[in-house]
Amino acid sequence: MINYSSRNDYGVVNLDIVSLVDYYNADRFTGALKELASTLDEEDNGVVMVLKFK
């Protein structure tokens, strides 16, 4: 779900930290997202993902 998109082909998604930690613990991530999620704690701030559409 994209929370914001602009006319410049960008989007922003807020990712819930608890969900990210749960997905990481269930081994559902790979690559850079797995590396990022490995450093998170449920007490951390949420993650904002910026997307650039082609």
Backbone as a ProteinNet text record, in pm:
[ID]
protein_1_A
[PRIMARY]
MINYSSRNDYGVVNLDIVSLVDYYNADRFTGALKELASTLDEEDNGVVMVLKFK
[TERTIARY]
83.7	0	88.4	68.3	146.6	70.4	137.5	75.6	77.6	168.9	181.3	247.3	202.5	271.4	267.8	365.6	375	372.2	363.8	366.3	505.7	605.2	742.9	776.8	677.5	696.4	764.5	733.6	784.2	667.5	694.2	594.9	661.6	584.8	635.8	547.7	611.3	539.1	595.6	508	548.1	537.1	647.5	649.4	645.9	551.9	534.5	651.1	717.1	836.2	806.3	694.4	659.6	639	573.6	553.6	686.6	775.5	906.6	983.6	982.7	1052.5	988.7	856	787.2	821.6	820.8	856.3	1001.5	1089.7	1231.1	1246	1179	1187.5	1129.6	1036.3	978	1061.8	1176.7	1269.8	1203.4	1131.2	1058.5	1126.7	1244.8	1316.2	1444	1490.4	1619.8	1690.9	1817.9	1895.6	1904.3	1895.9	1914.1	1807	1684.8	1578.5	1604.7	1658.6	1692.6	1803.8	1901.4	2011.9	1960.9	1872.4	1814.2	1732.4	1646.2	1557.3	1635	1753.2	1831.7	1879.1	1879.9	1927.5	1813.4	1689.2	1573.4	1530.5	1470.5	1412.4	1269.9	1180.1	1040.4	1022	1122.8	1115.2	1166.2	1219.4	1271.7	1158.3	1195.1	1099.8	1067.5	957.8	918.9	1017.3	999.9	1085	1002.1	1059.1	994.5	1068.3	993	1050.5	1009.6	1108	1083.1	1099.7	996.9	996.9	1007.7	1085.1	1089.7	1034.9	924.5	860.3	926.5	927.3	983	876
-117.4	0	124	209.9	332	444.1	506.4	611.7	746.6	764.8	892.4	869.8	935.8	934.4	1074.3	1104.2	1237.9	1230.6	1344.5	1350	1321.8	1315.3	1289.6	1141.4	1055.5	910	857.2	915.1	866.6	824.5	730.2	688.8	671.2	678.6	662.6	562.3	467.7	367	365.9	373.6	359.2	212	154.5	13.3	0.6	-75	-98.2	-181.3	-132	-198.3	-336.9	-352.2	-482.5	-585.7	-547.5	-638.7	-676.4	-580	-609.5	-709.9	-691.2	-783.2	-922	-928.7	-1058.4	-1129.9	-1058.1	-1118.1	-1164.4	-1085	-1124.7	-1253.3	-1260.1	-1379.3	-1502.9	-1484.7	-1595.2	-1626.7	-1559.2	-1581.1	-1559.5	-1447.8	-1418.1	-1311.9	-1264.5	-1161.8	-1217.8	-1151.3	-1183.1	-1053	-1062	-948.3	-832.6	-712.3	-589.5	-572.6	-614.5	-601.8	-692	-811.7	-901.7	-841.5	-780.4	-716.5	-600.9	-519.2	-408.6	-459.7	-556.5	-608.3	-675.5	-727.9	-794.7	-697.7	-568.6	-468.6	-403.7	-441.2	-374.6	-438.7	-356.7	-399.4	-343.7	-410.6	-367.3	-229.4	-179.6	-46.9	62.5	25.7	123.8	200.2	309.9	385.8	306.7	341.5	275.3	304.7	234.7	251.3	317.2	415.2	481	436.6	379.4	332.2	428.9	481.6	572.2	492.9	496.9	422.2	516.6	477.7	552.8	460.8	502.6	422.3	447.4	345.1	358.6	404.4
0	0	0	-95.4	-106.3	-35.3	58.7	137.2	67.8	-24.8	-92.9	-227.5	-329	-458	-515.9	-597.2	-654.5	-806.4	-868	-1014.1	-1068.2	-982.9	-1025.1	-1018.7	-1017.9	-1017.1	-891.8	-778.3	-650.7	-562.7	-473.4	-375.2	-240.2	-133.5	2.4	75.5	144.6	221.4	363.3	462.2	602.4	639.9	687.2	724.7	876.6	925.7	1068.9	1122.2	1226.4	1279.3	1335.6	1402.9	1461.4	1350.8	1242.4	1130.2	1065.4	1051.1	993.5	1078.4	1209.2	1299.4	1292	1289.2	1278.5	1148.6	1036.7	907.4	907.9	968.4	976.2	1057.6	1171.4	1256.4	1187.9	1094.6	1018.7	894.1	877.7	766.3	631	618.7	495.3	409.5	450.4	375.7	315.5	208.9	148.7	116.1	88.4	40.9	138.1	80.8	158.2	265.4	236.9	336.8	456.7	432.6	542.7	628	562.3	633.9	719.4	664.1	739.3	857.1	832.4	936.8	1050.2	1021.2	1125.3	1233.1	1202.7	1299.3	1377.3	1347.1	1407.8	1538.1	1621.9	1747.9	1752.3	1820.5	1825.3	1887.5	1956.3	2017	1923.7	1807.4	1711.6	1644.3	1580.5	1499.5	1372.9	1309.7	1185.6	1072.8	963.1	846.8	736	670	557.4	431	337.1	211.6	101.8	29.2	-83.1	-211.2	-297.3	-421.8	-540	-640.7	-765.4	-872.8	-934	-1037.1	-1171.4	-1254	-1389.8	-1484.7
[MASK]
++++++++++++++++++++++++++++++++++++++++++++++++++++++

